[in-house]
Amino acid sequence: MDYLHQFVFGIYPYIALSIFLLGSLMRFEREQYSWKSESSQLVYRGNLRLGSILFHVGVLGLFFGHLVGLLTPLSVWEALGVTHSFKQVFAMSAGGIMGSLALVGLLILLHRRLSNQRLAANTTWRDKLVLLWLLATLLLGLCTIAVSAQHLDGHEMVLLMTWAQHIVTLRGDAAQFIVAASPIFKLHLFMGMSVFVIFPFTRLVHVWSGFGAVTYLGRAWQLVRPRG
């Protein structure tokens, strides 16, 4: 295991997470007026609803799928009687469906944003960076399905799970578990981690507001009394 591998898969995850959390906090404190999704609906409405729905449904499915699939301990799956092979096939199927939805939605949004003259003029380099970075990450993720289909024993999936769980439990030996992983998986992991690096500096920060909306449902009623 060389130094570059150790850095990217043993150290870089913590750098990305630190930038994600501290960068988001600093932007909220310093630039609250920029804390928004910067909707382009007023400029051009064409295909916005379809592309946005497909993209967000797909991305949310991928996010929670990765969260549960990678961070649930192996002992839990074994206690439930779920074999590594079955879990891998299920992950490939669900990931393929959600990834395809997100990809189609993203392509619609990309075409919409770049093909309309007014919308393209209002598109910043950061908007293009986010869209193209997410596109590359999604394409790499879908490519991993073809790699996984060549061996359905679940062995490589278990190594990826072990890597992720050792990262979140702050164990320094995480990188060694994916030394022999396919380059496609490694590149997908790097691109995915880097999304958290660019997150605080782009419109992606509006995701935090989405989580905040959940707590809004539990707020107490606001009492409004007429004067006099």
DRENPA-3360 file (N, C-alpha, C; in nm, 2 decimals, always signed):
BEGIN
1 = MDYLHQFV = +0.09/-0.12/+0.00/+0.00/+0.00/+0.00/+0.09/+0.13/+0.00 ~ +0.08/+0.21/-0.11/+0.16/+0.33/-0.12/+0.10/+0.44/-0.04 ~ +0.18/+0.55/-0.04/+0.14/+0.67/+0.04/+0.01/+0.73/-0.02 ~ +0.01/+0.74/-0.15/-0.11/+0.81/-0.22/-0.24/+0.74/-0.19 ~ -0.23/+0.60/-0.19/-0.35/+0.53/-0.15/-0.39/+0.55/-0.01 ~ -0.30/+0.55/+0.08/-0.32/+0.58/+0.22/-0.38/+0.72/+0.24 ~ -0.33/+0.81/+0.17/-0.38/+0.95/+0.18/-0.52/+0.96/+0.13 ~ -0.55/+0.91/+0.01/-0.68/+0.93/-0.05/-0.79/+0.85/+0.03;
9 = FGIYPYIA = -0.76/+0.73/+0.07/-0.86/+0.65/+0.13/-0.85/+0.63/+0.28 ~ -0.75/+0.70/+0.34/-0.73/+0.69/+0.49/-0.73/+0.82/+0.55 ~ -0.69/+0.93/+0.48/-0.68/+1.06/+0.54/-0.78/+1.16/+0.47 ~ -0.79/+1.15/+0.34/-0.88/+1.25/+0.26/-1.02/+1.24/+0.31 ~ -1.08/+1.13/+0.35/-1.22/+1.13/+0.39/-1.24/+1.23/+0.51 ~ -1.14/+1.24/+0.60/-1.16/+1.33/+0.71/-1.14/+1.47/+0.67 ~ -1.05/+1.50/+0.58/-1.04/+1.63/+0.52/-1.17/+1.68/+0.46 ~ -1.22/+1.59/+0.37/-1.35/+1.62/+0.31/-1.46/+1.65/+0.40;
17 = LSIFLLGS = -1.47/+1.57/+0.51/-1.58/+1.59/+0.61/-1.56/+1.72/+0.69 ~ -1.43/+1.75/+0.72/-1.40/+1.87/+0.79/-1.44/+2.00/+0.71 ~ -1.40/+1.99/+0.58/-1.44/+2.10/+0.49/-1.59/+2.11/+0.47 ~ -1.66/+2.00/+0.46/-1.80/+2.00/+0.45/-1.87/+2.06/+0.57 ~ -1.83/+2.03/+0.69/-1.90/+2.08/+0.81/-1.86/+2.22/+0.84 ~ -1.73/+2.25/+0.85/-1.68/+2.38/+0.88/-1.71/+2.48/+0.77 ~ -1.70/+2.44/+0.64/-1.73/+2.53/+0.53/-1.88/+2.56/+0.53 ~ -1.97/+2.47/+0.56/-2.11/+2.50/+0.57/-2.14/+2.59/+0.68;
25 = LMRFEREQ = -2.08/+2.57/+0.79/-2.10/+2.66/+0.91/-2.05/+2.80/+0.88 ~ -1.94/+2.82/+0.82/-1.88/+2.95/+0.79/-1.97/+3.02/+0.68 ~ -2.02/+2.94/+0.58/-2.10/+3.01/+0.48/-2.23/+3.05/+0.54 ~ -2.29/+2.97/+0.63/-2.41/+3.01/+0.70/-2.40/+3.14/+0.78 ~ -2.28/+3.15/+0.85/-2.26/+3.26/+0.93/-2.22/+3.39/+0.85 ~ -2.15/+3.37/+0.74/-2.10/+3.49/+0.67/-2.19/+3.53/+0.54 ~ -2.26/+3.43/+0.48/-2.33/+3.46/+0.36/-2.47/+3.39/+0.36 ~ -2.55/+3.43/+0.45/-2.68/+3.37/+0.47/-2.77/+3.41/+0.35;
33 = YSWKSESS = -2.75/+3.52/+0.28/-2.83/+3.55/+0.16/-2.80/+3.46/+0.04 ~ -2.69/+3.39/+0.05/-2.65/+3.30/-0.06/-2.69/+3.16/-0.03 ~ -2.76/+3.14/+0.09/-2.79/+3.01/+0.14/-2.93/+2.97/+0.07 ~ -2.92/+2.93/-0.05/-3.05/+2.89/-0.13/-3.01/+2.81/-0.25 ~ -3.11/+2.75/-0.31/-3.09/+2.67/-0.43/-3.08/+2.75/-0.55 ~ -3.10/+2.88/-0.54/-3.09/+2.97/-0.66/-3.18/+2.92/-0.78 ~ -3.30/+2.90/-0.75/-3.39/+2.85/-0.85/-3.39/+2.93/-0.98 ~ -3.39/+2.86/-1.09/-3.39/+2.92/-1.22/-3.53/+2.92/-1.29;
41 = QLVYRGNL = -3.63/+2.89/-1.21/-3.77/+2.88/-1.26/-3.82/+3.01/-1.33 ~ -3.78/+3.12/-1.27/-3.83/+3.25/-1.32/-3.76/+3.28/-1.45 ~ -3.64/+3.23/-1.47/-3.57/+3.26/-1.60/-3.63/+3.17/-1.71 ~ -3.64/+3.04/-1.68/-3.69/+2.94/-1.78/-3.75/+2.82/-1.71 ~ -3.87/+2.79/-1.73/-3.94/+2.68/-1.66/-3.93/+2.55/-1.73 ~ -3.89/+2.55/-1.86/-3.90/+2.42/-1.94/-3.82/+2.30/-1.88 ~ -3.90/+2.19/-1.86/-3.84/+2.06/-1.81/-3.79/+2.07/-1.67 ~ -3.81/+2.18/-1.60/-3.75/+2.19/-1.46/-3.82/+2.09/-1.37;
49 = RLGSILFH = -3.95/+2.08/-1.37/-4.02/+1.99/-1.28/-3.98/+1.84/-1.30 ~ -3.98/+1.80/-1.43/-3.95/+1.66/-1.46/-3.80/+1.63/-1.42 ~ -3.71/+1.71/-1.46/-3.57/+1.68/-1.43/-3.54/+1.69/-1.29 ~ -3.60/+1.79/-1.22/-3.58/+1.80/-1.07/-3.63/+1.68/-0.99 ~ -3.75/+1.64/-1.03/-3.81/+1.52/-0.95/-3.73/+1.40/-0.98 ~ -3.69/+1.37/-1.10/-3.62/+1.25/-1.13/-3.48/+1.25/-1.06 ~ -3.42/+1.37/-1.06/-3.28/+1.38/-1.00/-3.29/+1.36/-0.85 ~ -3.38/+1.44/-0.79/-3.39/+1.43/-0.64/-3.43/+1.30/-0.59;
57 = VGVLGLFF = -3.53/+1.23/-0.65/-3.57/+1.10/-0.61/-3.45/+1.00/-0.62 ~ -3.38/+1.01/-0.74/-3.27/+0.92/-0.76/-3.16/+0.94/-0.66 ~ -3.12/+1.07/-0.64/-3.01/+1.10/-0.55/-3.04/+1.07/-0.40 ~ -3.17/+1.09/-0.36/-3.20/+1.06/-0.22/-3.20/+0.90/-0.20 ~ -3.25/+0.83/-0.30/-3.24/+0.68/-0.30/-3.10/+0.64/-0.29 ~ -3.01/+0.70/-0.37/-2.87/+0.66/-0.36/-2.80/+0.69/-0.23 ~ -2.83/+0.81/-0.18/-2.77/+0.85/-0.05/-2.81/+0.76/+0.06 ~ -2.94/+0.74/+0.08/-2.98/+0.65/+0.19/-2.94/+0.50/+0.16;
65 = GHLVGLLT = -2.94/+0.46/+0.04/-2.90/+0.33/+0.00/-2.75/+0.31/+0.04 ~ -2.67/+0.40/+0.01/-2.53/+0.39/+0.04/-2.51/+0.40/+0.19 ~ -2.59/+0.48/+0.26/-2.57/+0.50/+0.40/-2.61/+0.37/+0.48 ~ -2.72/+0.31/+0.44/-2.76/+0.18/+0.50/-2.67/+0.07/+0.46 ~ -2.64/+0.06/+0.33/-2.57/-0.05/+0.28/-2.42/-0.06/+0.32 ~ -2.36/+0.06/+0.34/-2.22/+0.06/+0.37/-2.20/+0.06/+0.53 ~ -2.29/+0.12/+0.60/-2.26/+0.14/+0.74/-2.33/+0.04/+0.83 ~ -2.42/-0.04/+0.78/-2.49/-0.14/+0.86/-2.39/-0.26/+0.89;
73 = PLSVWEAL = -2.36/-0.29/+1.01/-2.26/-0.39/+1.04/-2.29/-0.53/+0.98 ~ -2.19/-0.60/+0.94/-2.21/-0.73/+0.88/-2.29/-0.82/+0.97 ~ -2.26/-0.81/+1.10/-2.33/-0.90/+1.19/-2.48/-0.88/+1.19 ~ -2.53/-0.76/+1.16/-2.67/-0.74/+1.15/-2.73/-0.81/+1.02 ~ -2.66/-0.80/+0.91/-2.71/-0.87/+0.79/-2.71/-1.02/+0.81 ~ -2.60/-1.07/+0.88/-2.59/-1.21/+0.90/-2.70/-1.26/+1.00 ~ -2.74/-1.18/+1.10/-2.84/-1.21/+1.19/-2.98/-1.21/+1.12 ~ -2.99/-1.13/+1.02/-3.12/-1.13/+0.94/-3.12/-1.24/+0.84;
81 = GVTHSFKQ = -3.02/-1.31/+0.82/-3.01/-1.42/+0.72/-2.99/-1.37/+0.58 ~ -2.93/-1.25/+0.57/-2.91/-1.19/+0.43/-2.77/-1.23/+0.39 ~ -2.75/-1.31/+0.28/-2.62/-1.35/+0.24/-2.55/-1.23/+0.17 ~ -2.42/-1.24/+0.16/-2.34/-1.14/+0.09/-2.38/-1.13/-0.06 ~ -2.40/-1.25/-0.12/-2.44/-1.25/-0.26/-2.57/-1.18/-0.28 ~ -2.67/-1.21/-0.20/-2.80/-1.15/-0.22/-2.80/-1.00/-0.20 ~ -2.72/-0.96/-0.10/-2.71/-0.82/-0.07/-2.65/-0.74/-0.19 ~ -2.55/-0.81/-0.25/-2.48/-0.74/-0.36/-2.57/-0.73/-0.48;
89 = VFAMSAGG = -2.65/-0.84/-0.51/-2.74/-0.83/-0.62/-2.85/-0.73/-0.60 ~ -2.90/-0.72/-0.47/-3.00/-0.62/-0.44/-2.95/-0.48/-0.45 ~ -2.82/-0.46/-0.40/-2.76/-0.33/-0.41/-2.74/-0.29/-0.56 ~ -2.70/-0.38/-0.64/-2.68/-0.35/-0.78/-2.81/-0.32/-0.85 ~ -2.92/-0.39/-0.82/-3.05/-0.36/-0.88/-3.10/-0.22/-0.83 ~ -3.10/-0.20/-0.70/-3.16/-0.08/-0.64/-3.07/+0.04/-0.69 ~ -2.94/+0.02/-0.68/-2.85/+0.13/-0.72/-2.86/+0.16/-0.87 ~ -2.89/+0.06/-0.95/-2.90/+0.08/-1.10/-3.03/+0.16/-1.13;
97 = IMGSLALV = -3.14/+0.13/-1.05/-3.27/+0.20/-1.07/-3.25/+0.34/-1.03 ~ -3.21/+0.36/-0.91/-3.19/+0.50/-0.85/-3.09/+0.58/-0.93 ~ -2.98/+0.52/-0.97/-2.88/+0.58/-1.04/-2.92/+0.63/-1.18 ~ -3.00/+0.54/-1.24/-3.06/+0.58/-1.37/-3.16/+0.69/-1.36 ~ -3.24/+0.69/-1.26/-3.33/+0.80/-1.24/-3.26/+0.94/-1.22 ~ -3.15/+0.93/-1.14/-3.08/+1.05/-1.11/-3.00/+1.10/-1.23 ~ -2.95/+1.00/-1.31/-2.88/+1.04/-1.43/-2.97/+1.10/-1.54 ~ -3.09/+1.04/-1.56/-3.18/+1.10/-1.66/-3.22/+1.24/-1.61;
105 = GLLILLHR = -3.25/+1.25/-1.48/-3.29/+1.39/-1.43/-3.18/+1.49/-1.45 ~ -3.06/+1.45/-1.42/-2.94/+1.54/-1.43/-2.91/+1.58/-1.57 ~ -2.93/+1.48/-1.67/-2.91/+1.52/-1.81/-3.01/+1.61/-1.86 ~ -3.14/+1.60/-1.81/-3.24/+1.69/-1.84/-3.21/+1.83/-1.79 ~ -3.16/+1.84/-1.67/-3.13/+1.97/-1.61/-3.01/+2.03/-1.67 ~ -2.91/+1.95/-1.71/-2.79/+2.00/-1.78/-2.83/+2.05/-1.92 ~ -2.91/+1.98/-1.99/-2.95/+2.02/-2.13/-3.04/+2.15/-2.12 ~ -3.12/+2.15/-2.02/-3.21/+2.27/-2.00/-3.13/+2.39/-1.97;
113 = RLSNQRLA = -3.03/+2.38/-1.88/-2.95/+2.49/-1.84/-2.85/+2.54/-1.95 ~ -2.80/+2.45/-2.03/-2.70/+2.49/-2.13/-2.75/+2.52/-2.26 ~ -2.88/+2.48/-2.29/-2.93/+2.50/-2.42/-3.02/+2.63/-2.43 ~ -3.06/+2.68/-2.32/-3.14/+2.80/-2.31/-3.04/+2.92/-2.30 ~ -3.05/+3.02/-2.38/-2.95/+3.13/-2.38/-2.96/+3.21/-2.26 ~ -3.08/+3.25/-2.21/-3.09/+3.33/-2.09/-3.04/+3.25/-1.97 ~ -3.08/+3.12/-1.96/-3.04/+3.04/-1.85/-2.89/+3.02/-1.85 ~ -2.83/+2.99/-1.96/-2.69/+2.97/-1.97/-2.61/+3.10/-1.93;
121 = ANTTWRDK = -2.67/+3.22/-1.96/-2.60/+3.34/-1.92/-2.60/+3.36/-1.77 ~ -2.70/+3.30/-1.70/-2.71/+3.31/-1.56/-2.65/+3.20/-1.48 ~ -2.58/+3.11/-1.56/-2.52/+2.99/-1.50/-2.37/+3.02/-1.46 ~ -2.33/+3.01/-1.34/-2.20/+3.04/-1.29/-2.11/+2.92/-1.31 ~ -1.98/+2.94/-1.30/-1.89/+2.83/-1.31/-1.91/+2.72/-1.20 ~ -1.95/+2.77/-1.09/-1.98/+2.68/-0.98/-2.10/+2.59/-1.01 ~ -2.20/+2.64/-1.08/-2.31/+2.56/-1.12/-2.27/+2.45/-1.21 ~ -2.19/+2.49/-1.31/-2.14/+2.39/-1.41/-2.05/+2.29/-1.34;
129 = LVLLWLLA = -1.97/+2.33/-1.24/-1.88/+2.24/-1.17/-1.96/+2.13/-1.10 ~ -2.07/+2.18/-1.03/-2.15/+2.08/-0.95/-2.22/+1.98/-1.05 ~ -2.28/+2.03/-1.15/-2.35/+1.95/-1.24/-2.26/+1.84/-1.31 ~ -2.15/+1.89/-1.36/-2.05/+1.80/-1.43/-1.99/+1.70/-1.33 ~ -1.96/+1.75/-1.21/-1.90/+1.66/-1.11/-2.00/+1.55/-1.07 ~ -2.13/+1.59/-1.05/-2.23/+1.49/-1.01/-2.25/+1.39/-1.13 ~ -2.24/+1.44/-1.25/-2.26/+1.36/-1.37/-2.15/+1.25/-1.38 ~ -2.03/+1.29/-1.36/-1.91/+1.20/-1.36/-1.93/+1.10/-1.25;
137 = TLLLGLCT = -1.97/+1.14/-1.13/-1.98/+1.05/-1.01/-2.09/+0.95/-1.04 ~ -2.20/+0.99/-1.10/-2.31/+0.90/-1.13/-2.27/+0.80/-1.23 ~ -2.20/+0.84/-1.34/-2.16/+0.75/-1.44/-2.06/+0.65/-1.39 ~ -1.97/+0.69/-1.30/-1.88/+0.60/-1.24/-1.95/+0.50/-1.15 ~ -2.05/+0.55/-1.08/-2.13/+0.46/-1.00/-2.20/+0.35/-1.08 ~ -2.26/+0.39/-1.19/-2.33/+0.30/-1.27/-2.23/+0.20/-1.34 ~ -2.11/+0.24/-1.36/-2.01/+0.15/-1.42/-1.96/+0.05/-1.32 ~ -1.97/+0.08/-1.19/-1.94/-0.02/-1.09/-2.03/-0.14/-1.09;
145 = IAVSAQHL = -2.15/-0.12/-1.14/-2.25/-0.23/-1.15/-2.19/-0.34/-1.25 ~ -2.14/-0.29/-1.36/-2.08/-0.39/-1.46/-1.97/-0.46/-1.40 ~ -1.88/-0.39/-1.32/-1.77/-0.46/-1.25/-1.82/-0.56/-1.15 ~ -1.92/-0.52/-1.07/-1.97/-0.61/-0.97/-2.04/-0.73/-1.03 ~ -2.10/-0.72/-1.14/-2.16/-0.83/-1.21/-2.07/-0.94/-1.25 ~ -1.94/-0.91/-1.25/-1.84/-1.02/-1.29/-1.81/-1.11/-1.18 ~ -1.85/-1.07/-1.05/-1.82/-1.16/-0.94/-1.93/-1.13/-0.84 ~ -2.02/-1.22/-0.82/-2.14/-1.20/-0.73/-2.13/-1.26/-0.60;
153 = DGHEMVLL = -2.01/-1.29/-0.55/-1.99/-1.35/-0.42/-2.00/-1.25/-0.31 ~ -1.99/-1.12/-0.34/-2.01/-1.02/-0.24/-1.88/-0.98/-0.17 ~ -1.77/-1.04/-0.21/-1.64/-1.02/-0.14/-1.59/-0.88/-0.14 ~ -1.59/-0.82/-0.26/-1.55/-0.68/-0.28/-1.64/-0.58/-0.20 ~ -1.77/-0.62/-0.21/-1.87/-0.53/-0.14/-1.84/-0.53/+0.01 ~ -1.80/-0.65/+0.07/-1.77/-0.66/+0.21/-1.65/-0.57/+0.24 ~ -1.55/-0.57/+0.16/-1.43/-0.49/+0.18/-1.47/-0.34/+0.18 ~ -1.56/-0.30/+0.09/-1.60/-0.16/+0.08/-1.67/-0.12/+0.21;
161 = MTWAQHIV = -1.76/-0.22/+0.26/-1.83/-0.19/+0.38/-1.74/-0.18/+0.50 ~ -1.64/-0.27/+0.50/-1.54/-0.26/+0.61/-1.46/-0.13/+0.61 ~ -1.42/-0.09/+0.49/-1.35/+0.04/+0.47/-1.44/+0.15/+0.53 ~ -1.56/+0.16/+0.49/-1.65/+0.27/+0.53/-1.67/+0.27/+0.68 ~ -1.69/+0.15/+0.74/-1.72/+0.14/+0.88/-1.59/+0.17/+0.96 ~ -1.48/+0.14/+0.91/-1.35/+0.18/+0.98/-1.33/+0.33/+0.97 ~ -1.37/+0.39/+0.86/-1.35/+0.53/+0.85/-1.44/+0.61/+0.96 ~ -1.57/+0.57/+0.97/-1.66/+0.64/+1.06/-1.63/+0.61/+1.20;
169 = TLRGDAAQ = -1.56/+0.50/+1.23/-1.52/+0.46/+1.37/-1.38/+0.51/+1.40 ~ -1.32/+0.59/+1.31/-1.19/+0.65/+1.33/-1.08/+0.55/+1.35 ~ -1.08/+0.44/+1.28/-0.97/+0.35/+1.28/-0.88/+0.37/+1.17 ~ -0.75/+0.38/+1.20/-0.65/+0.42/+1.10/-0.61/+0.31/+0.99 ~ -0.67/+0.19/+1.00/-0.64/+0.09/+0.91/-0.73/+0.07/+0.79 ~ -0.82/+0.17/+0.77/-0.93/+0.16/+0.68/-0.88/+0.14/+0.53 ~ -0.78/+0.22/+0.49/-0.74/+0.22/+0.36/-0.69/+0.08/+0.31 ~ -0.64/+0.00/+0.40/-0.58/-0.13/+0.36/-0.69/-0.23/+0.30;
177 = FIVAASPI = -0.81/-0.21/+0.34/-0.91/-0.30/+0.30/-0.95/-0.29/+0.15 ~ -0.92/-0.18/+0.09/-0.96/-0.16/-0.05/-0.84/-0.14/-0.14 ~ -0.72/-0.19/-0.10/-0.60/-0.18/-0.18/-0.63/-0.25/-0.32 ~ -0.69/-0.37/-0.31/-0.71/-0.45/-0.43/-0.84/-0.42/-0.50 ~ -0.92/-0.32/-0.46/-1.05/-0.29/-0.52/-1.02/-0.24/-0.66 ~ -1.13/-0.26/-0.75/-1.12/-0.21/-0.88/-1.10/-0.06/-0.89 ~ -1.02/-0.01/-0.99/-1.00/+0.13/-1.00/-1.13/+0.21/-1.02 ~ -1.23/+0.14/-1.08/-1.36/+0.21/-1.10/-1.42/+0.24/-0.96;
185 = FKLHLFMG = -1.41/+0.15/-0.87/-1.46/+0.17/-0.74/-1.38/+0.28/-0.67 ~ -1.25/+0.28/-0.68/-1.17/+0.38/-0.61/-1.20/+0.52/-0.67 ~ -1.21/+0.53/-0.80/-1.24/+0.66/-0.86/-1.38/+0.71/-0.82 ~ -1.47/+0.62/-0.81/-1.61/+0.66/-0.77/-1.61/+0.71/-0.63 ~ -1.53/+0.64/-0.54/-1.52/+0.68/-0.40/-1.46/+0.82/-0.39 ~ -1.35/+0.84/-0.47/-1.29/+0.97/-0.46/-1.38/+1.08/-0.51 ~ -1.45/+1.06/-0.62/-1.54/+1.16/-0.67/-1.65/+1.18/-0.57 ~ -1.70/+1.08/-0.51/-1.81/+1.09/-0.41/-1.77/+1.17/-0.29;
193 = MSVFVIFP = -1.65/+1.14/-0.24/-1.60/+1.22/-0.12/-1.57/+1.36/-0.16 ~ -1.53/+1.39/-0.28/-1.50/+1.52/-0.32/-1.63/+1.61/-0.34 ~ -1.74/+1.55/-0.35/-1.87/+1.62/-0.35/-1.89/+1.70/-0.22 ~ -1.84/+1.63/-0.11/-1.85/+1.70/+0.02/-1.75/+1.82/+0.03 ~ -1.65/+1.81/-0.05/-1.55/+1.92/-0.05/-1.61/+2.05/-0.12 ~ -1.67/+2.03/-0.23/-1.73/+2.14/-0.31/-1.86/+2.19/-0.25 ~ -1.92/+2.10/-0.17/-2.06/+2.13/-0.11/-2.07/+2.27/-0.06 ~ -1.99/+2.31/+0.04/-2.01/+2.44/+0.10/-2.00/+2.56/+0.01;
201 = FTRLVHVW = -1.94/+2.55/-0.10/-1.91/+2.66/-0.19/-2.01/+2.67/-0.31 ~ -2.11/+2.59/-0.31/-2.21/+2.59/-0.42/-2.35/+2.59/-0.37 ~ -2.44/+2.58/-0.46/-2.58/+2.58/-0.43/-2.63/+2.46/-0.35 ~ -2.54/+2.36/-0.34/-2.57/+2.24/-0.27/-2.61/+2.26/-0.12 ~ -2.56/+2.37/-0.07/-2.59/+2.40/+0.07/-2.74/+2.40/+0.10 ~ -2.83/+2.42/+0.00/-2.97/+2.42/+0.03/-3.02/+2.28/+0.08 ~ -2.93/+2.18/+0.07/-2.97/+2.05/+0.12/-2.99/+2.06/+0.27 ~ -2.91/+2.14/+0.34/-2.92/+2.15/+0.48/-3.06/+2.21/+0.52;
209 = SGFGAVTY = -3.11/+2.30/+0.43/-3.25/+2.36/+0.46/-3.35/+2.25/+0.44 ~ -3.33/+2.15/+0.36/-3.42/+2.04/+0.34/-3.43/+1.96/+0.47 ~ -3.32/+1.93/+0.53/-3.32/+1.86/+0.66/-3.39/+1.95/+0.77 ~ -3.37/+2.08/+0.76/-3.44/+2.17/+0.86/-3.59/+2.17/+0.84 ~ -3.63/+2.15/+0.72/-3.78/+2.15/+0.70/-3.85/+2.03/+0.77 ~ -3.77/+1.93/+0.80/-3.83/+1.81/+0.87/-3.87/+1.86/+1.02 ~ -3.78/+1.93/+1.08/-3.80/+1.98/+1.22/-3.91/+2.08/+1.22 ~ -3.94/+2.15/+1.11/-4.05/+2.25/+1.11/-4.18/+2.18/+1.14;
217 = LGRAWQLV = -4.20/+2.06/+1.10/-4.32/+1.99/+1.12/-4.36/+1.97/+1.26 ~ -4.25/+1.97/+1.35/-4.28/+1.94/+1.49/-4.28/+2.07/+1.57 ~ -4.28/+2.19/+1.51/-4.28/+2.31/+1.58/-4.42/+2.34/+1.64 ~ -4.42/+2.41/+1.75/-4.54/+2.45/+1.82/-4.62/+2.54/+1.73 ~ -4.75/+2.55/+1.75/-4.84/+2.64/+1.68/-4.81/+2.78/+1.71 ~ -4.81/+2.86/+1.61/-4.79/+3.01/+1.63/-4.92/+3.08/+1.65 ~ -4.93/+3.14/+1.76/-5.06/+3.21/+1.80/-5.05/+3.35/+1.75 ~ -5.16/+3.39/+1.67/-5.17/+3.52/+1.62/-5.30/+3.58/+1.67;
225 = RPRG = -5.28/+3.69/+1.75/-5.40/+3.76/+1.81/-5.42/+3.89/+1.74 ~ -5.55/+3.93/+1.71/-5.58/+4.06/+1.65/-5.56/+4.17/+1.76 ~ -5.52/+4.29/+1.72/-5.50/+4.40/+1.81/-5.64/+4.44/+1.87 ~ -5.64/+4.48/+1.99/-5.76/+4.53/+2.05/-5.85/+4.42/+2.09;
% end
